[in-house]
Amino acid sequence: MPALVWVFVLLFGGLVVFAINAWGYSSRMGKSFLKAELARQARINAETFR
């Protein structure tokens, strides 16, 4: 039973760290990444519907 509790604690901790990292990335590089992603998507769409 304690091992299962440790697994849940580690999973939850990893999830919290991941959420904090994702929020930090979105606040810092979110705009530039979004622009690059939109440009890539637009290029894919242009190639698809040409």
Secondary structure by P-SEA (a helix, b strand, c coil): caaaaaaaaaaaaaaaaaaaaaaaaaaacaaaaaaaaaaaaaaaaaaaac
